[in-house]
């Protein structure tokens, strides 16, 4: 068996994160043990202040743990330099945000190319990849549209294309449907499910049960701890 | 090497991926140009300090260089080997006595200096008087100069038509004259005046020669608006009774042989004159010898001062411009906090963000520098035209000015760029 498939994509052991706010120490995460395998579709739920955002920031390699270890694709992020973390985010992870986070006055294809700016690759290859990613999310006809010329659902598709463009192993989506109506939200979830069927690991933060139902596994946080970790159906082998 | 998903097969594939090595400069440049274009009015106002500073720098350097070049030209034109002796105390620094109190220089002093013929190529006294020339029905106010026959040599000036006056005419005070081209133009419509008689204060004078054209000197005086006559003729016929002694030679101009050190000869002449004027050792000179190079240098100090003031203004303006760039870059960093957070999330390293903002500052400096350069060239020509002084715009000045603009922009842009690169990506993404 290949080493890569044997190893969990995300592996947390005693993962803790404290923040210091004035004189108080806030224990945002308390000794969390959890692992996420390649190909999983995980929904992270919990009230605000439960630690889910802290967990996502850590899994996104945007933050480093106070205690415990977190390995992403086998790399211990607590021991990595800022540059190495940037490279991990660039090559291994894709981000989707609630507010889309597209650059205004920049057309769809250039928004999608953003992660490739930090990758050495020739311009034709960048273009090819960005076009393929936009076509994959169904926006092959809207490449030169600016965000202001696109609907919310289309903007989120551009953002998903941007997350896909560098062929990541995992997409981290933070309330990706939070700014969309239910019909559009369902379309976005269908797209994420398709991507998951194609093998991309998806970790999603949401507070809506209907959205979480699209996931095969739900992890619930409260007070910095995991209070529930349930699988909906047998994982695809 | 990293493991990635092959979407077609739905399983893992291993693929070589080159390392992310940071933002290519061209991409940063494109972002910077876009940011500047998006806020074009604000960007222009930001650049204004740089534009003014660079413009003033170019004007000031061009004026100083023009002055320096003119100094060289004038030294060449006058010759570094020309000395002038005036009665009265030293022109530079020393206490000046009243003009009437100084003992005049005389023809005998001129003769004594002429005897140092192994050191002195030519020597001539000179007195001058403002007169009105009358020829036919026309008047022309000008300056008559009473000089010796060798005066032309001391001035490196040729008689281009007709002839110079002779030793005999000089001694006898013949009423003959050499005229400059301006006088020819004003009195004779440029037609050859040799042999023509004109009147100066009722004295009839015959024109025997025309002087080579010289143009304006560095005080703006037209050197062609002159008439030269034998010293004795001016003394006895034109400005009679003006001098305190009958053989007053006015000021003495001396041409030193080119292969000699002019300062040695100057010392020799000073010794000679002190002896002739019975000055005791330690007594102050009651005459002044100075060479033209020094004289012109002193005159050029005014222009140098103007250049210095402009340079100070320019430096101030550049610092203000730099602070302006820092300010606007800080605003830009704040406005684009979320963008910075996003870039960090998708893989930008701190140094990529630093580079991006430094490139933006550089572009601001470069555009400001180029506009300032154009303004400076225009301003230089305008100053040269209005102030009537010579300027020299060298390509090095222009390149240096733009270089300084970029340096200032990078220097003052570094702090905001560093601040952007130090933002915490999580907080930056959440920034409202």
Interface residues (C-beta under 8 A of the other chain):
Chain A: X2 X4 X5 X38 X57 X60 X62 X63 X73 X82 X83 X86 X87 X89 X90 X91 X92 X95 X97 X101 X103 X105 X106 X114 X115 X117 X118 X119 X120 X121 X136 X162 X166 X167 X168 X169 X197 X198 X199 X200
Chain B: X2 X3 X4 X5 X6 X7 X10 X11 X12 X14 X15 X17 X18 X19 X20 X21 X22 X23 X24 X27 X34 X38 X338 X339 X342 X343 X344 X345 X346 X347 X348 X349 X350 X351 X352 X425 X426 X429
